[in-house]
Amino acid sequence: MKYNSLEFSENISYLISHGLLTTEDSEENKKYYSTIDDFSVKIDESEFHMYVTINDISEENS
């Protein structure tokens, strides 16, 4: 499988824009963190349902 940096970048951007991934920049590199705390899947006959619990990632100011 060939690595396609454009496709990878688009996938990362998609996840970030939909709130499923967040980033933290450092001097050396960028770190990615999942915002998904939990998920479950339910299949009823021909329907597929996915339920996602998103972590509350925010900075608190004191």
PDB file of N, H, CA, C and O in Angstrom:
ATOM      1  N   MET A   1       0.844  -1.179   0.000  1.00  0.00           N
ATOM      2  CA  MET A   1       0.000   0.000   0.000  1.00  0.00           C
ATOM      3  C   MET A   1       0.891   1.244   0.000  1.00  0.00           C
ATOM      4  O   MET A   1       1.781   1.367   0.841  1.00  0.00           O
ATOM      5  N   LYS A   2       0.663   2.142  -0.912  1.00  0.00           N
ATOM      6  H   LYS A   2      -0.061   2.043  -1.596  1.00  0.00           H
ATOM      7  CA  LYS A   2       1.422   3.378  -0.992  1.00  0.00           C
ATOM      8  C   LYS A   2       0.828   4.422  -0.069  1.00  0.00           C
ATOM      9  O   LYS A   2      -0.388   4.517   0.095  1.00  0.00           O
ATOM     10  N   TYR A   3       1.705   5.195   0.522  1.00  0.00           N
ATOM     11  H   TYR A   3       2.693   5.117   0.389  1.00  0.00           H
ATOM     12  CA  TYR A   3       1.298   6.283   1.398  1.00  0.00           C
ATOM     13  C   TYR A   3       0.995   7.506   0.546  1.00  0.00           C
ATOM     14  O   TYR A   3       1.849   7.962  -0.214  1.00  0.00           O
ATOM     15  N   ASN A   4      -0.203   8.033   0.666  1.00  0.00           N
ATOM     16  H   ASN A   4      -0.897   7.663   1.284  1.00  0.00           H
ATOM     17  CA  ASN A   4      -0.624   9.214  -0.077  1.00  0.00           C
ATOM     18  C   ASN A   4      -0.830  10.350   0.916  1.00  0.00           C
ATOM     19  O   ASN A   4      -1.841  10.387   1.617  1.00  0.00           O
ATOM     20  N   SER A   5       0.124  11.277   0.978  1.00  0.00           N
ATOM     21  H   SER A   5       0.946  11.247   0.409  1.00  0.00           H
ATOM     22  CA  SER A   5       0.071  12.336   1.988  1.00  0.00           C
ATOM     23  C   SER A   5      -1.133  13.258   1.812  1.00  0.00           C
ATOM     24  O   SER A   5      -1.674  13.753   2.801  1.00  0.00           O
ATOM     25  N   LEU A   6      -1.561  13.497   0.576  1.00  0.00           N
ATOM     26  H   LEU A   6      -1.122  13.095  -0.227  1.00  0.00           H
ATOM     27  CA  LEU A   6      -2.728  14.351   0.357  1.00  0.00           C
ATOM     28  C   LEU A   6      -3.989  13.684   0.912  1.00  0.00           C
ATOM     29  O   LEU A   6      -4.796  14.333   1.577  1.00  0.00           O
ATOM     30  N   GLU A   7      -4.154  12.403   0.641  1.00  0.00           N
ATOM     31  H   GLU A   7      -3.499  11.875   0.101  1.00  0.00           H
ATOM     32  CA  GLU A   7      -5.318  11.663   1.138  1.00  0.00           C
ATOM     33  C   GLU A   7      -5.297  11.604   2.669  1.00  0.00           C
ATOM     34  O   GLU A   7      -6.333  11.767   3.314  1.00  0.00           O
ATOM     35  N   PHE A   8      -4.125  11.372   3.240  1.00  0.00           N
ATOM     36  H   PHE A   8      -3.283  11.239   2.715  1.00  0.00           H
ATOM     37  CA  PHE A   8      -3.989  11.350   4.692  1.00  0.00           C
ATOM     38  C   PHE A   8      -4.387  12.697   5.287  1.00  0.00           C
ATOM     39  O   PHE A   8      -5.139  12.750   6.260  1.00  0.00           O
ATOM     40  N   SER A   9      -3.888  13.775   4.708  1.00  0.00           N
ATOM     41  H   SER A   9      -3.277  13.731   3.918  1.00  0.00           H
ATOM     42  CA  SER A   9      -4.193  15.124   5.175  1.00  0.00           C
ATOM     43  C   SER A   9      -5.690  15.417   5.088  1.00  0.00           C
ATOM     44  O   SER A   9      -6.257  16.019   6.000  1.00  0.00           O
ATOM     45  N   GLU A  10      -6.322  15.002   4.013  1.00  0.00           N
ATOM     46  H   GLU A  10      -5.861  14.514   3.272  1.00  0.00           H
ATOM     47  CA  GLU A  10      -7.765  15.205   3.850  1.00  0.00           C
ATOM     48  C   GLU A  10      -8.549  14.423   4.908  1.00  0.00           C
ATOM     49  O   GLU A  10      -9.531  14.925   5.456  1.00  0.00           O
ATOM     50  N   ASN A  11      -8.114  13.202   5.189  1.00  0.00           N
ATOM     51  H   ASN A  11      -7.317  12.795   4.744  1.00  0.00           H
ATOM     52  CA  ASN A  11      -8.794  12.389   6.200  1.00  0.00           C
ATOM     53  C   ASN A  11      -8.648  13.007   7.587  1.00  0.00           C
ATOM     54  O   ASN A  11      -9.615  13.053   8.348  1.00  0.00           O
ATOM     55  N   ILE A  12      -7.456  13.481   7.920  1.00  0.00           N
ATOM     56  H   ILE A  12      -6.671  13.445   7.302  1.00  0.00           H
ATOM     57  CA  ILE A  12      -7.225  14.128   9.206  1.00  0.00           C
ATOM     58  C   ILE A  12      -8.086  15.392   9.313  1.00  0.00           C
ATOM     59  O   ILE A  12      -8.716  15.630  10.344  1.00  0.00           O
ATOM     60  N   SER A  13      -8.112  16.193   8.258  1.00  0.00           N
ATOM     61  H   SER A  13      -7.600  16.000   7.421  1.00  0.00           H
ATOM     62  CA  SER A  13      -8.921  17.416   8.247  1.00  0.00           C
ATOM     63  C   SER A  13     -10.397  17.109   8.442  1.00  0.00           C
ATOM     64  O   SER A  13     -11.096  17.826   9.157  1.00  0.00           O
ATOM     65  N   TYR A  14     -10.869  16.047   7.807  1.00  0.00           N
ATOM     66  H   TYR A  14     -10.301  15.465   7.226  1.00  0.00           H
ATOM     67  CA  TYR A  14     -12.269  15.631   7.947  1.00  0.00           C
ATOM     68  C   TYR A  14     -12.581  15.303   9.408  1.00  0.00           C
ATOM     69  O   TYR A  14     -13.591  15.755   9.946  1.00  0.00           O
ATOM     70  N   LEU A  15     -11.712  14.516  10.045  1.00  0.00           N
ATOM     71  H   LEU A  15     -10.892  14.148   9.607  1.00  0.00           H
ATOM     72  CA  LEU A  15     -11.937  14.128  11.437  1.00  0.00           C
ATOM     73  C   LEU A  15     -11.918  15.341  12.359  1.00  0.00           C
ATOM     74  O   LEU A  15     -12.731  15.430  13.278  1.00  0.00           O
ATOM     75  N   ILE A  16     -11.005  16.267  12.127  1.00  0.00           N
ATOM     76  H   ILE A  16     -10.344  16.195  11.380  1.00  0.00           H
ATOM     77  CA  ILE A  16     -10.921  17.482  12.943  1.00  0.00           C
ATOM     78  C   ILE A  16     -12.167  18.345  12.751  1.00  0.00           C
ATOM     79  O   ILE A  16     -12.748  18.827  13.723  1.00  0.00           O
ATOM     80  N   SER A  17     -12.575  18.536  11.504  1.00  0.00           N
ATOM     81  H   SER A  17     -12.103  18.145  10.714  1.00  0.00           H
ATOM     82  CA  SER A  17     -13.731  19.399  11.222  1.00  0.00           C
ATOM     83  C   SER A  17     -15.039  18.832  11.775  1.00  0.00           C
ATOM     84  O   SER A  17     -15.986  19.582  12.015  1.00  0.00           O
ATOM     85  N   HIS A  18     -15.097  17.519  11.976  1.00  0.00           N
ATOM     86  H   HIS A  18     -14.328  16.910  11.781  1.00  0.00           H
ATOM     87  CA  HIS A  18     -16.297  16.893  12.529  1.00  0.00           C
ATOM     88  C   HIS A  18     -16.183  16.641  14.037  1.00  0.00           C
ATOM     89  O   HIS A  18     -17.019  15.952  14.622  1.00  0.00           O
ATOM     90  N   GLY A  19     -15.145  17.202  14.655  1.00  0.00           N
ATOM     91  H   GLY A  19     -14.467  17.762  14.179  1.00  0.00           H
ATOM     92  CA  GLY A  19     -15.014  17.119  16.097  1.00  0.00           C
ATOM     93  C   GLY A  19     -14.574  15.776  16.638  1.00  0.00           C
ATOM     94  O   GLY A  19     -14.728  15.520  17.832  1.00  0.00           O
ATOM     95  N   LEU A  20     -14.027  14.905  15.789  1.00  0.00           N
ATOM     96  H   LEU A  20     -13.902  15.114  14.819  1.00  0.00           H
ATOM     97  CA  LEU A  20     -13.617  13.579  16.236  1.00  0.00           C
ATOM     98  C   LEU A  20     -12.128  13.488  16.561  1.00  0.00           C
ATOM     99  O   LEU A  20     -11.656  12.477  17.081  1.00  0.00           O
ATOM    100  N   LEU A  21     -11.401  14.548  16.250  1.00  0.00           N
ATOM    101  H   LEU A  21     -11.784  15.369  15.827  1.00  0.00           H
ATOM    102  CA  LEU A  21      -9.961  14.571  16.475  1.00  0.00           C
ATOM    103  C   LEU A  21      -9.562  15.994  16.808  1.00  0.00           C
ATOM    104  O   LEU A  21     -10.121  16.944  16.262  1.00  0.00           O
ATOM    105  N   THR A  22      -8.598  16.144  17.701  1.00  0.00           N
ATOM    106  H   THR A  22      -8.143  15.372  18.144  1.00  0.00           H
ATOM    107  CA  THR A  22      -8.074  17.461  18.038  1.00  0.00           C
ATOM    108  C   THR A  22      -6.548  17.392  17.995  1.00  0.00           C
ATOM    109  O   THR A  22      -5.970  16.305  18.011  1.00  0.00           O
ATOM    110  N   THR A  23      -5.906  18.549  17.940  1.00  0.00           N
ATOM    111  H   THR A  23      -6.376  19.431  17.927  1.00  0.00           H
ATOM    112  CA  THR A  23      -4.452  18.565  17.839  1.00  0.00           C
ATOM    113  C   THR A  23      -3.841  19.424  18.932  1.00  0.00           C
ATOM    114  O   THR A  23      -4.492  20.293  19.512  1.00  0.00           O
ATOM    115  N   GLU A  24      -2.574  19.155  19.190  1.00  0.00           N
ATOM    116  H   GLU A  24      -2.045  18.450  18.718  1.00  0.00           H
ATOM    117  CA  GLU A  24      -1.780  19.974  20.096  1.00  0.00           C
ATOM    118  C   GLU A  24      -0.415  20.140  19.443  1.00  0.00           C
ATOM    119  O   GLU A  24       0.271  19.153  19.175  1.00  0.00           O
ATOM    120  N   ASP A  25      -0.019  21.377  19.188  1.00  0.00           N
ATOM    121  H   ASP A  25      -0.576  22.179  19.406  1.00  0.00           H
ATOM    122  CA  ASP A  25       1.270  21.642  18.556  1.00  0.00           C
ATOM    123  C   ASP A  25       2.346  21.810  19.605  1.00  0.00           C
ATOM    124  O   ASP A  25       2.131  22.429  20.647  1.00  0.00           O
ATOM    125  N   SER A  26       3.506  21.249  19.314  1.00  0.00           N
ATOM    126  H   SER A  26       3.680  20.745  18.467  1.00  0.00           H
ATOM    127  CA  SER A  26       4.679  21.477  20.143  1.00  0.00           C
ATOM    128  C   SER A  26       5.794  21.972  19.226  1.00  0.00           C
ATOM    129  O   SER A  26       5.613  22.054  18.011  1.00  0.00           O
ATOM    130  N   GLU A  27       6.923  22.295  19.796  1.00  0.00           N
ATOM    131  H   GLU A  27       7.070  22.229  20.783  1.00  0.00           H
ATOM    132  CA  GLU A  27       8.040  22.770  18.976  1.00  0.00           C
ATOM    133  C   GLU A  27       8.512  21.686  18.018  1.00  0.00           C
ATOM    134  O   GLU A  27       8.940  21.986  16.903  1.00  0.00           O
ATOM    135  N   GLU A  28       8.439  20.440  18.439  1.00  0.00           N
ATOM    136  H   GLU A  28       8.092  20.196  19.344  1.00  0.00           H
ATOM    137  CA  GLU A  28       8.980  19.337  17.653  1.00  0.00           C
ATOM    138  C   GLU A  28       7.987  18.752  16.661  1.00  0.00           C
ATOM    139  O   GLU A  28       8.370  18.398  15.546  1.00  0.00           O
ATOM    140  N   ASN A  29       6.731  18.644  17.040  1.00  0.00           N
ATOM    141  H   ASN A  29       6.419  18.931  17.946  1.00  0.00           H
ATOM    142  CA  ASN A  29       5.745  18.032  16.143  1.00  0.00           C
ATOM    143  C   ASN A  29       4.324  18.356  16.582  1.00  0.00           C
ATOM    144  O   ASN A  29       4.107  19.059  17.569  1.00  0.00           O
ATOM    145  N   LYS A  30       3.383  17.842  15.846  1.00  0.00           N
ATOM    146  H   LYS A  30       3.560  17.271  15.044  1.00  0.00           H
ATOM    147  CA  LYS A  30       1.963  18.010  16.147  1.00  0.00           C
ATOM    148  C   LYS A  30       1.435  16.670  16.650  1.00  0.00           C
ATOM    149  O   LYS A  30       1.688  15.626  16.049  1.00  0.00           O
ATOM    150  N   LYS A  31       0.700  16.713  17.754  1.00  0.00           N
ATOM    151  H   LYS A  31       0.494  17.561  18.242  1.00  0.00           H
ATOM    152  CA  LYS A  31       0.109  15.501  18.306  1.00  0.00           C
ATOM    153  C   LYS A  31      -1.389  15.522  18.053  1.00  0.00           C
ATOM    154  O   LYS A  31      -2.026  16.572  18.139  1.00  0.00           O
ATOM    155  N   TYR A  32      -1.946  14.360  17.742  1.00  0.00           N
ATOM    156  H   TYR A  32      -1.428  13.507  17.672  1.00  0.00           H
ATOM    157  CA  TYR A  32      -3.372  14.220  17.480  1.00  0.00           C
ATOM    158  C   TYR A  32      -4.007  13.413  18.602  1.00  0.00           C
ATOM    159  O   TYR A  32      -3.441  12.423  19.066  1.00  0.00           O
ATOM    160  N   TYR A  33      -5.194  13.846  19.037  1.00  0.00           N
ATOM    161  H   TYR A  33      -5.654  14.650  18.661  1.00  0.00           H
ATOM    162  CA  TYR A  33      -5.924  13.171  20.097  1.00  0.00           C
ATOM    163  C   TYR A  33      -7.360  12.923  19.652  1.00  0.00           C
ATOM    164  O   TYR A  33      -8.007  13.792  19.068  1.00  0.00           O
ATOM    165  N   SER A  34      -7.833  11.739  19.937  1.00  0.00           N
ATOM    166  H   SER A  34      -7.307  11.033  20.412  1.00  0.00           H
ATOM    167  CA  SER A  34      -9.230  11.409  19.659  1.00  0.00           C
ATOM    168  C   SER A  34     -10.122  12.092  20.678  1.00  0.00           C
ATOM    169  O   SER A  34      -9.784  12.156  21.860  1.00  0.00           O
ATOM    170  N   THR A  35     -11.245  12.596  20.235  1.00  0.00           N
ATOM    171  H   THR A  35     -11.520  12.544  19.276  1.00  0.00           H
ATOM    172  CA  THR A  35     -12.227  13.184  21.144  1.00  0.00           C
ATOM    173  C   THR A  35     -13.325  12.183  21.488  1.00  0.00           C
ATOM    174  O   THR A  35     -14.234  12.499  22.256  1.00  0.00           O
ATOM    175  N   ILE A  36     -13.249  10.981  20.927  1.00  0.00           N
ATOM    176  H   ILE A  36     -12.511  10.724  20.304  1.00  0.00           H
ATOM    177  CA  ILE A  36     -14.268   9.960  21.157  1.00  0.00           C
ATOM    178  C   ILE A  36     -14.004   9.262  22.488  1.00  0.00           C
ATOM    179  O   ILE A  36     -12.949   8.662  22.693  1.00  0.00           O
ATOM    180  N   ASP A  37     -14.975   9.352  23.380  1.00  0.00           N
ATOM    181  H   ASP A  37     -15.832   9.840  23.213  1.00  0.00           H
ATOM    182  CA  ASP A  37     -14.871   8.697  24.671  1.00  0.00           C
ATOM    183  C   ASP A  37     -15.402   7.270  24.588  1.00  0.00           C
ATOM    184  O   ASP A  37     -14.846   6.353  25.192  1.00  0.00           O
ATOM    185  N   ASP A  38     -16.470   7.097  23.843  1.00  0.00           N
ATOM    186  H   ASP A  38     -16.922   7.842  23.352  1.00  0.00           H
ATOM    187  CA  ASP A  38     -17.104   5.792  23.746  1.00  0.00           C
ATOM    188  C   ASP A  38     -17.976   5.744  22.502  1.00  0.00           C
ATOM    189  O   ASP A  38     -18.469   6.778  22.050  1.00  0.00           O
ATOM    190  N   PHE A  39     -18.170   4.556  21.943  1.00  0.00           N
ATOM    191  H   PHE A  39     -17.769   3.716  22.310  1.00  0.00           H
ATOM    192  CA  PHE A  39     -19.120   4.409  20.843  1.00  0.00           C
ATOM    193  C   PHE A  39     -19.747   3.026  20.902  1.00  0.00           C
ATOM    194  O   PHE A  39     -19.165   2.077  21.428  1.00  0.00           O
ATOM    195  N   SER A  40     -20.937   2.939  20.354  1.00  0.00           N
ATOM    196  H   SER A  40     -21.410   3.710  19.927  1.00  0.00           H
ATOM    197  CA  SER A  40     -21.626   1.658  20.263  1.00  0.00           C
ATOM    198  C   SER A  40     -22.326   1.577  18.915  1.00  0.00           C
ATOM    199  O   SER A  40     -22.623   2.589  18.280  1.00  0.00           O
ATOM    200  N   VAL A  41     -22.574   0.362  18.506  1.00  0.00           N
ATOM    201  H   VAL A  41     -22.333  -0.460  19.022  1.00  0.00           H
ATOM    202  CA  VAL A  41     -23.214   0.115  17.212  1.00  0.00           C
ATOM    203  C   VAL A  41     -24.441  -0.747  17.439  1.00  0.00           C
ATOM    204  O   VAL A  41     -24.410  -1.712  18.203  1.00  0.00           O
ATOM    205  N   LYS A  42     -25.527  -0.383  16.763  1.00  0.00           N
ATOM    206  H   LYS A  42     -25.553   0.401  16.142  1.00  0.00           H
ATOM    207  CA  LYS A  42     -26.759  -1.159  16.844  1.00  0.00           C
ATOM    208  C   LYS A  42     -27.225  -1.438  15.416  1.00  0.00           C
ATOM    209  O   LYS A  42     -27.314  -0.526  14.594  1.00  0.00           O
ATOM    210  N   ILE A  43     -27.517  -2.693  15.132  1.00  0.00           N
ATOM    211  H   ILE A  43     -27.444  -3.434  15.799  1.00  0.00           H
ATOM    212  CA  ILE A  43     -27.994  -3.085  13.806  1.00  0.00           C
ATOM    213  C   ILE A  43     -29.395  -3.662  13.955  1.00  0.00           C
ATOM    214  O   ILE A  43     -29.592  -4.659  14.649  1.00  0.00           O
ATOM    215  N   ASP A  44     -30.372  -3.029  13.298  1.00  0.00           N
ATOM    216  H   ASP A  44     -30.212  -2.218  12.734  1.00  0.00           H
ATOM    217  CA  ASP A  44     -31.756  -3.479  13.290  1.00  0.00           C
ATOM    218  C   ASP A  44     -32.143  -3.809  11.855  1.00  0.00           C
ATOM    219  O   ASP A  44     -32.286  -2.917  11.019  1.00  0.00           O
ATOM    220  N   GLU A  45     -32.310  -5.092  11.580  1.00  0.00           N
ATOM    221  H   GLU A  45     -32.194  -5.816  12.259  1.00  0.00           H
ATOM    222  CA  GLU A  45     -32.648  -5.554  10.237  1.00  0.00           C
ATOM    223  C   GLU A  45     -31.720  -4.937   9.206  1.00  0.00           C
ATOM    224  O   GLU A  45     -30.590  -5.404   9.064  1.00  0.00           O
ATOM    225  N   SER A  46     -32.139  -3.916   8.486  1.00  0.00           N
ATOM    226  H   SER A  46     -33.056  -3.537   8.601  1.00  0.00           H
ATOM    227  CA  SER A  46     -31.291  -3.330   7.443  1.00  0.00           C
ATOM    228  C   SER A  46     -30.736  -1.965   7.825  1.00  0.00           C
ATOM    229  O   SER A  46     -30.142  -1.287   6.987  1.00  0.00           O
ATOM    230  N   GLU A  47     -30.918  -1.549   9.079  1.00  0.00           N
ATOM    231  H   GLU A  47     -31.400  -2.100   9.760  1.00  0.00           H
ATOM    232  CA  GLU A  47     -30.441  -0.241   9.511  1.00  0.00           C
ATOM    233  C   GLU A  47     -29.222  -0.379  10.416  1.00  0.00           C
ATOM    234  O   GLU A  47     -29.143  -1.289  11.242  1.00  0.00           O
ATOM    235  N   PHE A  48     -28.287   0.528  10.248  1.00  0.00           N
ATOM    236  H   PHE A  48     -28.351   1.267   9.577  1.00  0.00           H
ATOM    237  CA  PHE A  48     -27.051   0.569  11.022  1.00  0.00           C
ATOM    238  C   PHE A  48     -27.012   1.887  11.782  1.00  0.00           C
ATOM    239  O   PHE A  48     -27.119   2.953  11.177  1.00  0.00           O
ATOM    240  N   HIS A  49     -26.861   1.827  13.097  1.00  0.00           N
ATOM    241  H   HIS A  49     -26.774   0.961  13.589  1.00  0.00           H
ATOM    242  CA  HIS A  49     -26.804   3.025  13.924  1.00  0.00           C
ATOM    243  C   HIS A  49     -25.509   3.003  14.731  1.00  0.00           C
ATOM    244  O   HIS A  49     -25.166   1.992  15.343  1.00  0.00           O
ATOM    245  N   MET A  50     -24.798   4.121  14.728  1.00  0.00           N
ATOM    246  H   MET A  50     -25.077   4.943  14.231  1.00  0.00           H
ATOM    247  CA  MET A  50     -23.594   4.254  15.536  1.00  0.00           C
ATOM    248  C   MET A  50     -23.791   5.425  16.482  1.00  0.00           C
ATOM    249  O   MET A  50     -24.134   6.526  16.052  1.00  0.00           O
ATOM    250  N   TYR A  51     -23.577   5.191  17.760  1.00  0.00           N
ATOM    251  H   TYR A  51     -23.298   4.296  18.109  1.00  0.00           H
ATOM    252  CA  TYR A  51     -23.733   6.207  18.782  1.00  0.00           C
ATOM    253  C   TYR A  51     -22.352   6.550  19.332  1.00  0.00           C
ATOM    254  O   TYR A  51     -21.613   5.668  19.769  1.00  0.00           O
ATOM    255  N   VAL A  52     -22.013   7.828  19.308  1.00  0.00           N
ATOM    256  H   VAL A  52     -22.614   8.544  18.953  1.00  0.00           H
ATOM    257  CA  VAL A  52     -20.678   8.277  19.704  1.00  0.00           C
ATOM    258  C   VAL A  52     -20.792   9.249  20.875  1.00  0.00           C
ATOM    259  O   VAL A  52     -21.606  10.173  20.855  1.00  0.00           O
ATOM    260  N   THR A  53     -19.967   9.027  21.889  1.00  0.00           N
ATOM    261  H   THR A  53     -19.305   8.276  21.905  1.00  0.00           H
ATOM    262  CA  THR A  53     -19.850   9.959  23.009  1.00  0.00           C
ATOM    263  C   THR A  53     -18.541  10.712  22.830  1.00  0.00           C
ATOM    264  O   THR A  53     -17.471  10.107  22.765  1.00  0.00           O
ATOM    265  N   ILE A  54     -18.632  12.042  22.750  1.00  0.00           N
ATOM    266  H   ILE A  54     -19.501  12.533  22.802  1.00  0.00           H
ATOM    267  CA  ILE A  54     -17.471  12.891  22.513  1.00  0.00           C
ATOM    268  C   ILE A  54     -16.953  13.425  23.844  1.00  0.00           C
ATOM    269  O   ILE A  54     -17.728  13.899  24.675  1.00  0.00           O
ATOM    270  N   ASN A  55     -15.622  13.345  24.040  1.00  0.00           N
ATOM    271  H   ASN A  55     -14.993  12.961  23.364  1.00  0.00           H
ATOM    272  CA  ASN A  55     -14.986  13.927  25.230  1.00  0.00           C
ATOM    273  C   ASN A  55     -15.170  15.426  25.220  1.00  0.00           C
ATOM    274  O   ASN A  55     -15.207  16.044  24.155  1.00  0.00           O
ATOM    275  N   ASP A  56     -15.287  16.015  26.392  1.00  0.00           N
ATOM    276  H   ASP A  56     -15.257  15.513  27.257  1.00  0.00           H
ATOM    277  CA  ASP A  56     -15.350  17.458  26.517  1.00  0.00           C
ATOM    278  C   ASP A  56     -13.925  17.965  26.699  1.00  0.00           C
ATOM    279  O   ASP A  56     -13.419  18.012  27.820  1.00  0.00           O
ATOM    280  N   ILE A  57     -13.278  18.345  25.603  1.00  0.00           N
ATOM    281  H   ILE A  57     -13.688  18.307  24.692  1.00  0.00           H
ATOM    282  CA  ILE A  57     -11.914  18.834  25.636  1.00  0.00           C
ATOM    283  C   ILE A  57     -11.961  20.339  25.533  1.00  0.00           C
ATOM    284  O   ILE A  57     -12.308  20.891  24.489  1.00  0.00           O
ATOM    285  N   SER A  58     -11.615  20.995  26.612  1.00  0.00           N
ATOM    286  H   SER A  58     -11.334  20.546  27.460  1.00  0.00           H
ATOM    287  CA  SER A  58     -11.619  22.455  26.610  1.00  0.00           C
ATOM    288  C   SER A  58     -10.615  22.941  27.620  1.00  0.00           C
ATOM    289  O   SER A  58     -10.262  22.229  28.561  1.00  0.00           O
ATOM    290  N   GLU A  59     -10.156  24.159  27.419  1.00  0.00           N
ATOM    291  H   GLU A  59     -10.443  24.737  26.655  1.00  0.00           H
ATOM    292  CA  GLU A  59      -9.223  24.757  28.357  1.00  0.00           C
ATOM    293  C   GLU A  59     -10.030  25.548  29.382  1.00  0.00           C
ATOM    294  O   GLU A  59     -10.936  26.305  29.033  1.00  0.00           O
ATOM    295  N   GLU A  60      -9.689  25.358  30.630  1.00  0.00           N
ATOM    296  H   GLU A  60      -8.954  24.743  30.914  1.00  0.00           H
ATOM    297  CA  GLU A  60     -10.362  26.097  31.691  1.00  0.00           C
ATOM    298  C   GLU A  60      -9.476  27.235  32.126  1.00  0.00           C
ATOM    299  O   GLU A  60      -8.289  27.036  32.386  1.00  0.00           O
ATOM    300  N   ASN A  61     -10.028  28.413  32.207  1.00  0.00           N
ATOM    301  H   ASN A  61     -10.991  28.575  31.996  1.00  0.00           H
ATOM    302  CA  ASN A  61      -9.271  29.581  32.694  1.00  0.00           C
ATOM    303  C   ASN A  61      -9.557  29.769  34.175  1.00  0.00           C
ATOM    304  O   ASN A  61     -10.713  29.786  34.596  1.00  0.00           O
ATOM    305  N   SER A  62      -8.508  29.909  34.953  1.00  0.00           N
ATOM    306  H   SER A  62      -7.569  29.895  34.610  1.00  0.00           H
ATOM    307  CA  SER A  62      -8.672  30.096  36.402  1.00  0.00           C
ATOM    308  C   SER A  62      -8.733  31.563  36.746  1.00  0.00           C
ATOM    309  O   SER A  62      -8.869  31.918  37.917  1.00  0.00           O
TER     310      SER A  62
END
